[in-house]
Amino acid sequence: MTSAPIPDDRRAKRNTAFLVAAQAILGAQMPILFVIGGLVGAELSPNACLATLPISLIVFGSMTTAPWISPLMQRRGRRAGFVIGGIAGALGAGLGALGLMLGSFPVLLLGSYVTGIYMSAQGFYRFAAADSASDSFRPKAISWVMAGGLGAAIIGPQLNKAVLDAFAIPFLGSYLAVMALNLGGLFLFLGLDLPVGTPSDPKIAPVPNRSRRALLREPGILVAILCAMVSYGLMNLVMTSTPLAVVGMGHGRDHANDIVSAHVLAMYVPSFFTGHLIARFGAARIVGTGLALLGAAGLTGLSGTSLPAFYATLILLGLGWNFGFIGATAMLTSEHRPEERGVVQGLNDTLVFGFVTLASLSSGGLMNCSGGMPAQGWFSVNSAMFPALALAGGALLWLRNRRRVTIAPSRP
């Protein structure tokens, strides 16, 4: 591997192809885990309010992993971090299977936390695609990697339906399938040819790195991170409760799988053209569209609990996440210097998954402990979206107006 990226998009496209495959194959575990997490938690947890804690621990594990795995990848290379993530994913699923066999909620939670290491590593696939890409190809590379989730949306839920009841212990087959996905997917990282260290140009004088506090004082960085937090957090808030709401309203577990599958398809299918839209209209407009779609998902969720309403809510939720999160990622990559890559990306994912952890924890409480009936809990979950959407939308408008004032020509 070389010490600096080569400005040749043939190399970037080759790396992107392997990362797309990794997103599809290893990423298939995430819809499986998010479908079964709340259902297994409801079986093993001592309190119904803690049913979604296994999902929350996955996200918490991702949040606490980002601060160390991002600098590690900058020093040792992306491949090292991705291999660590795949091994952690297999180990976490193994602990989940052990927790099921022992009937132990704490062991299940430990496995969920370890799985969070994988989730954090997967989050850097999109940044890895951008590392060796030109400015013009970068949004497309990010978008194509996220499009790999289309494969995950198909593989994960359908595989889960096939193995869900394969053993006497329900869901045991799901955890064993996740182990196999992780171990098999590790071989994909052998094909990566990514830069190690910080890109450098000998003609450019070195600039002192800014502190995390100074980085967050940059309006573009701050708003990009905030919009990513809200887009990912609200998606997780609603998706975490969906299997519980679907089953609680009398629909079957297969319906829950199919609804989550439709949701994940909606998350990733637009990625085939999101990069082109960002290149044409700008990241900020795409983020704004994503926030509007998330608002539409919340309104649809408040409209009812029939199967069509669940499908419509989760499809809009997936579309909103795609535009909001990918757009915010593209914004962020253009707001910092190359040598700040590791710090900024680690800071971004720490804050994003910190908020997602809070959303996941809130999801279980809102769904199971805010009313006596599942419909009341579902209403509370969807209502909780709107304050965060108002905050992110307001910040995006503020940044746009601030930059208009900055670039406006002075008048005598």
KETISE-539298 format. One line per field, with one value per residue (C-alpha): residue number from 1; residue in three letters; chain; x, y, z. Coordinates in steps of 0.25 Angstrom, whole numbers, always signed. Layout:
<recs>
i: [NUM,...]
aa: [ALA,...]
ch: [A,...]
px: [X,...]
py: [Y,...]
pz: [Z,...]
</recs>
This chain:
<recs>
i: [1,2,3,4,5,6,7,8,9,10,11,12,13,14,15,16,17,18,19,20,21,22,23,24,25,26,27,28,29,30,31,32,33,34,35,36,37,38,39,40,41,42,43,44,45,46,47,48,49,50,51,52,53,54,55,56,57,58,59,60,61,62,63,64,65,66,67,68,69,70,71,72,73,74,75,76,77,78,79,80,81,82,83,84,85,86,87,88,89,90,91,92,93,94,95,96,97,98,99,100,101,102,103,104,105,106,107,108,109,110,111,112,113,114,115,116,117,118,119,120,121,122,123,124,125,126,127,128,129,130,131,132,133,134,135,136,137,138,139,140,141,142,143,144,145,146,147,148,149,150,151,152,153,154,155,156,157,158,159,160,161,162,163,164,165,166,167,168,169,170,171,172,173,174,175,176,177,178,179,180,181,182,183,184,185,186,187,188,189,190,191,192,193,194,195,196,197,198,199,200,201,202,203,204,205,206,207,208,209,210,211,212,213,214,215,216,217,218,219,220,221,222,223,224,225,226,227,228,229,230,231,232,233,234,235,236,237,238,239,240,241,242,243,244,245,246,247,248,249,250,251,252,253,254,255,256,257,258,259,260,261,262,263,264,265,266,267,268,269,270,271,272,273,274,275,276,277,278,279,280,281,282,283,284,285,286,287,288,289,290,291,292,293,294,295,296,297,298,299,300,301,302,303,304,305,306,307,308,309,310,311,312,313,314,315,316,317,318,319,320,321,322,323,324,325,326,327,328,329,330,331,332,333,334,335,336,337,338,339,340,341,342,343,344,345,346,347,348,349,350,351,352,353,354,355,356,357,358,359,360,361,362,363,364,365,366,367,368,369,370,371,372,373,374,375,376,377,378,379,380,381,382,383,384,385,386,387,388,389,390,391,392,393,394,395,396,397,398,399,400,401,402,403,404,405,406,407,408,409,410,411,412]
aa: [MET,THR,SER,ALA,PRO,ILE,PRO,ASP,ASP,ARG,ARG,ALA,LYS,ARG,ASN,THR,ALA,PHE,LEU,VAL,ALA,ALA,GLN,ALA,ILE,LEU,GLY,ALA,GLN,MET,PRO,ILE,LEU,PHE,VAL,ILE,GLY,GLY,LEU,VAL,GLY,ALA,GLU,LEU,SER,PRO,ASN,ALA,CYS,LEU,ALA,THR,LEU,PRO,ILE,SER,LEU,ILE,VAL,PHE,GLY,SER,MET,THR,THR,ALA,PRO,TRP,ILE,SER,PRO,LEU,MET,GLN,ARG,ARG,GLY,ARG,ARG,ALA,GLY,PHE,VAL,ILE,GLY,GLY,ILE,ALA,GLY,ALA,LEU,GLY,ALA,GLY,LEU,GLY,ALA,LEU,GLY,LEU,MET,LEU,GLY,SER,PHE,PRO,VAL,LEU,LEU,LEU,GLY,SER,TYR,VAL,THR,GLY,ILE,TYR,MET,SER,ALA,GLN,GLY,PHE,TYR,ARG,PHE,ALA,ALA,ALA,ASP,SER,ALA,SER,ASP,SER,PHE,ARG,PRO,LYS,ALA,ILE,SER,TRP,VAL,MET,ALA,GLY,GLY,LEU,GLY,ALA,ALA,ILE,ILE,GLY,PRO,GLN,LEU,ASN,LYS,ALA,VAL,LEU,ASP,ALA,PHE,ALA,ILE,PRO,PHE,LEU,GLY,SER,TYR,LEU,ALA,VAL,MET,ALA,LEU,ASN,LEU,GLY,GLY,LEU,PHE,LEU,PHE,LEU,GLY,LEU,ASP,LEU,PRO,VAL,GLY,THR,PRO,SER,ASP,PRO,LYS,ILE,ALA,PRO,VAL,PRO,ASN,ARG,SER,ARG,ARG,ALA,LEU,LEU,ARG,GLU,PRO,GLY,ILE,LEU,VAL,ALA,ILE,LEU,CYS,ALA,MET,VAL,SER,TYR,GLY,LEU,MET,ASN,LEU,VAL,MET,THR,SER,THR,PRO,LEU,ALA,VAL,VAL,GLY,MET,GLY,HIS,GLY,ARG,ASP,HIS,ALA,ASN,ASP,ILE,VAL,SER,ALA,HIS,VAL,LEU,ALA,MET,TYR,VAL,PRO,SER,PHE,PHE,THR,GLY,HIS,LEU,ILE,ALA,ARG,PHE,GLY,ALA,ALA,ARG,ILE,VAL,GLY,THR,GLY,LEU,ALA,LEU,LEU,GLY,ALA,ALA,GLY,LEU,THR,GLY,LEU,SER,GLY,THR,SER,LEU,PRO,ALA,PHE,TYR,ALA,THR,LEU,ILE,LEU,LEU,GLY,LEU,GLY,TRP,ASN,PHE,GLY,PHE,ILE,GLY,ALA,THR,ALA,MET,LEU,THR,SER,GLU,HIS,ARG,PRO,GLU,GLU,ARG,GLY,VAL,VAL,GLN,GLY,LEU,ASN,ASP,THR,LEU,VAL,PHE,GLY,PHE,VAL,THR,LEU,ALA,SER,LEU,SER,SER,GLY,GLY,LEU,MET,ASN,CYS,SER,GLY,GLY,MET,PRO,ALA,GLN,GLY,TRP,PHE,SER,VAL,ASN,SER,ALA,MET,PHE,PRO,ALA,LEU,ALA,LEU,ALA,GLY,GLY,ALA,LEU,LEU,TRP,LEU,ARG,ASN,ARG,ARG,ARG,VAL,THR,ILE,ALA,PRO,SER,ARG,PRO]
ch: [A,A,A,A,A,A,A,A,A,A,A,A,A,A,A,A,A,A,A,A,A,A,A,A,A,A,A,A,A,A,A,A,A,A,A,A,A,A,A,A,A,A,A,A,A,A,A,A,A,A,A,A,A,A,A,A,A,A,A,A,A,A,A,A,A,A,A,A,A,A,A,A,A,A,A,A,A,A,A,A,A,A,A,A,A,A,A,A,A,A,A,A,A,A,A,A,A,A,A,A,A,A,A,A,A,A,A,A,A,A,A,A,A,A,A,A,A,A,A,A,A,A,A,A,A,A,A,A,A,A,A,A,A,A,A,A,A,A,A,A,A,A,A,A,A,A,A,A,A,A,A,A,A,A,A,A,A,A,A,A,A,A,A,A,A,A,A,A,A,A,A,A,A,A,A,A,A,A,A,A,A,A,A,A,A,A,A,A,A,A,A,A,A,A,A,A,A,A,A,A,A,A,A,A,A,A,A,A,A,A,A,A,A,A,A,A,A,A,A,A,A,A,A,A,A,A,A,A,A,A,A,A,A,A,A,A,A,A,A,A,A,A,A,A,A,A,A,A,A,A,A,A,A,A,A,A,A,A,A,A,A,A,A,A,A,A,A,A,A,A,A,A,A,A,A,A,A,A,A,A,A,A,A,A,A,A,A,A,A,A,A,A,A,A,A,A,A,A,A,A,A,A,A,A,A,A,A,A,A,A,A,A,A,A,A,A,A,A,A,A,A,A,A,A,A,A,A,A,A,A,A,A,A,A,A,A,A,A,A,A,A,A,A,A,A,A,A,A,A,A,A,A,A,A,A,A,A,A,A,A,A,A,A,A,A,A,A,A,A,A,A,A,A,A,A,A,A,A,A,A,A,A,A,A,A,A,A,A,A,A,A,A,A,A,A,A,A,A,A,A,A,A,A,A,A,A,A,A,A,A,A,A]
px: [+0,+5,+6,-3,-15,-13,-22,-27,-42,-39,-33,-44,-55,-48,-48,-62,-66,-60,-67,-80,-79,-75,-87,-96,-91,-86,-96,-107,-106,-111,-126,-125,-120,-130,-142,-139,-132,-145,-152,-141,-140,-155,-153,-141,-142,-147,-155,-163,-157,-143,-147,-140,-127,-120,-121,-117,-104,-101,-101,-94,-83,-82,-82,-70,-63,-62,-52,-41,-44,-44,-30,-25,-29,-22,-9,-11,-20,-35,-33,-28,-40,-50,-44,-45,-60,-63,-57,-64,-77,-75,-71,-83,-93,-87,-89,-103,-105,-99,-108,-120,-116,-113,-126,-116,-120,-106,-99,-108,-105,-90,-91,-99,-88,-77,-86,-85,-70,-74,-85,-75,-65,-76,-79,-65,-68,-73,-61,-52,-58,-55,-41,-35,-46,-45,-54,-63,-64,-65,-80,-83,-73,-80,-94,-90,-84,-97,-105,-98,-108,-118,-112,-112,-127,-130,-120,-122,-138,-139,-128,-134,-148,-141,-133,-142,-148,-137,-134,-142,-138,-144,-135,-122,-121,-121,-109,-102,-105,-99,-86,-85,-87,-76,-66,-68,-68,-54,-48,-54,-44,-32,-36,-35,-23,-25,-16,-9,-7,-11,-11,+0,+5,+20,+16,+6,+12,+7,-4,-6,-17,-29,-35,-49,-55,-49,-54,-68,-68,-67,-82,-81,-75,-85,-97,-93,-91,-104,-112,-105,-109,-123,-125,-119,-124,-139,-138,-133,-144,-155,-148,-145,-159,-165,-164,-170,-181,-184,-185,-192,-203,-206,-198,-188,-173,-172,-179,-169,-157,-164,-167,-152,-148,-156,-150,-135,-138,-143,-131,-121,-128,-127,-112,-111,-114,-112,-98,-102,-113,-103,-93,-104,-112,-102,-102,-110,-122,-122,-121,-133,-141,-137,-142,-155,-157,-154,-165,-174,-171,-175,-188,-191,-188,-198,-208,-211,-205,-210,-200,-200,-198,-186,-180,-182,-176,-164,-162,-162,-153,-143,-143,-141,-129,-123,-124,-121,-109,-102,-104,-98,-87,-84,-84,-75,-64,-63,-62,-49,-34,-29,-20,-32,-39,-37,-41,-53,-59,-57,-63,-75,-78,-76,-87,-96,-96,-97,-110,-114,-112,-121,-131,-131,-132,-144,-150,-153,-157,-167,-172,-174,-176,-183,-197,-205,-206,-196,-204,-201,-186,-185,-192,-182,-170,-174,-178,-164,-158,-162,-154,-141,-146,-149,-135,-127,-136,-134,-119,-118,-126,-117,-104,-110,-114,-100,-93,-101,-98,-83,-82,-92,-84,-83,-91,-87]
py: [+0,+14,+26,+35,+33,+33,+43,+32,+28,+15,+11,+18,+10,-3,+0,+4,-9,-17,-7,-9,-24,-23,-13,-24,-36,-32,-21,-32,-35,-21,-23,-37,-31,-20,-29,-39,-30,-24,-38,-45,-34,-35,-50,-49,-35,-34,-21,-19,-4,-11,-19,-11,-10,-20,-11,+1,-6,-9,+6,+10,+0,+7,+21,+17,+10,+22,+30,+19,+12,+24,+29,+14,+13,+26,+20,+5,+6,+4,-11,-13,-6,-14,-27,-24,-20,-33,-41,-33,-36,-51,-51,-42,-51,-63,-57,-54,-68,-72,-62,-69,-83,-79,-70,-59,-44,-39,-48,-44,-30,-32,-38,-26,-17,-25,-25,-9,-10,-16,-5,+6,-1,-2,+13,+16,+8,+21,+29,+19,+20,+35,+34,+31,+38,+51,+62,+60,+45,+46,+48,+36,+27,+30,+28,+15,+9,+12,+6,-7,-7,-11,-25,-25,-21,-34,-43,-40,-41,-53,-60,-57,-63,-76,-78,-71,-84,-94,-98,-102,-88,-77,-67,-76,-78,-63,-61,-73,-67,-54,-61,-67,-54,-47,-58,-60,-45,-43,-48,-36,-27,-34,-27,-13,-3,+9,+20,+19,+31,+46,+50,+60,+70,+75,+88,+91,+96,+88,+94,+92,+82,+88,+83,+76,+88,+97,+88,+88,+103,+102,+105,+95,+84,+86,+86,+74,+66,+71,+67,+54,+52,+55,+47,+34,+36,+38,+26,+17,+23,+18,+5,+0,+0,-5,-20,-18,-9,-19,-31,-23,-19,-34,-35,-47,-47,-50,-37,-30,-36,-31,-17,-16,-21,-11,+0,-4,-5,+10,+13,+8,+8,+23,+22,+19,+33,+41,+44,+50,+58,+64,+67,+75,+81,+82,+74,+84,+83,+68,+68,+77,+68,+56,+64,+67,+52,+48,+58,+51,+38,+43,+48,+35,+27,+36,+32,+18,+4,-4,-12,-1,+10,+2,+0,+15,+20,+11,+14,+29,+27,+20,+30,+41,+35,+33,+47,+53,+44,+43,+57,+61,+51,+58,+72,+67,+62,+76,+84,+79,+78,+65,+63,+65,+53,+43,+53,+59,+45,+39,+52,+51,+36,+38,+49,+42,+29,+36,+42,+29,+22,+32,+30,+15,+15,+25,+16,+5,+14,+21,+9,+0,+10,+22,+16,+3,-1,-3,+8,+18,+15,+15,+29,+34,+29,+36,+49,+50,+52,+66,+74,+68,+71,+86,+87,+81,+88,+102,+99,+96,+109,+117,+112,+115,+129,+131,+127,+136,+148,+144,+143,+154,+166,+178,+190,+205]
pz: [+0,-3,+6,-1,-11,-26,-33,-42,-41,-46,-33,-26,-34,-31,-16,-17,-23,-11,-1,-8,-7,+8,+10,+4,+10,+24,+25,+24,+38,+42,+38,+44,+57,+57,+55,+65,+76,+82,+81,+88,+98,+101,+104,+113,+119,+133,+129,+117,+116,+114,+102,+92,+101,+92,+80,+89,+93,+78,+76,+89,+85,+72,+78,+88,+77,+67,+75,+75,+62,+53,+58,+57,+43,+39,+45,+41,+29,+27,+25,+39,+45,+36,+39,+54,+51,+44,+56,+66,+58,+58,+73,+77,+70,+77,+90,+86,+83,+96,+103,+97,+100,+115,+115,+120,+117,+122,+112,+101,+104,+105,+91,+86,+91,+84,+71,+72,+69,+55,+53,+56,+46,+35,+37,+31,+18,+12,+16,+11,-3,-2,+2,-12,-20,-28,-23,-35,-32,-17,-15,-25,-18,-4,-11,-18,-5,+2,-9,-5,+6,-5,-5,+10,+10,+1,+8,+22,+24,+15,+21,+35,+31,+26,+39,+49,+54,+49,+64,+76,+82,+74,+68,+70,+55,+53,+62,+55,+41,+46,+50,+36,+29,+37,+35,+21,+18,+24,+11,+3,+10,+4,-9,-4,-8,+1,+5,+19,+27,+23,+9,+7,-4,-3,-9,+2,+16,+28,+36,+51,+54,+60,+73,+73,+80,+69,+58,+64,+64,+48,+44,+32,+41,+52,+43,+35,+48,+54,+41,+41,+56,+54,+41,+47,+60,+56,+46,+58,+67,+58,+53,+66,+71,+58,+60,+74,+68,+57,+65,+76,+67,+63,+51,+49,+50,+36,+33,+42,+34,+21,+26,+31,+17,+10,+19,+17,+2,+3,+10,+0,-14,-16,-14,-28,-32,-18,-22,-35,-29,-19,-30,-37,-26,-15,-2,+6,-3,-2,+13,+14,+5,+14,+26,+19,+16,+31,+35,+25,+31,+45,+40,+33,+45,+53,+43,+47,+50,+38,+30,+18,+28,+34,+20,+16,+29,+28,+13,+15,+27,+19,+8,+18,+24,+10,+6,+20,+24,+11,+8,+22,+20,+6,+13,+24,+14,+8,+21,+27,+23,+18,+31,+40,+33,+45,+56,+49,+44,+58,+64,+54,+57,+72,+72,+62,+69,+83,+78,+72,+85,+92,+81,+82,+97,+96,+86,+96,+107,+97,+91,+103,+115,+110,+109,+112,+97,+86,+77,+88,+89,+73,+74,+84,+76,+63,+71,+77,+63,+61,+71,+66,+51,+55,+61,+49,+38,+46,+46,+31,+28,+37,+30,+16,+20,+27,+14,+6,+14,+14,-1,-4,-11,-3,-7,-6]
</recs>
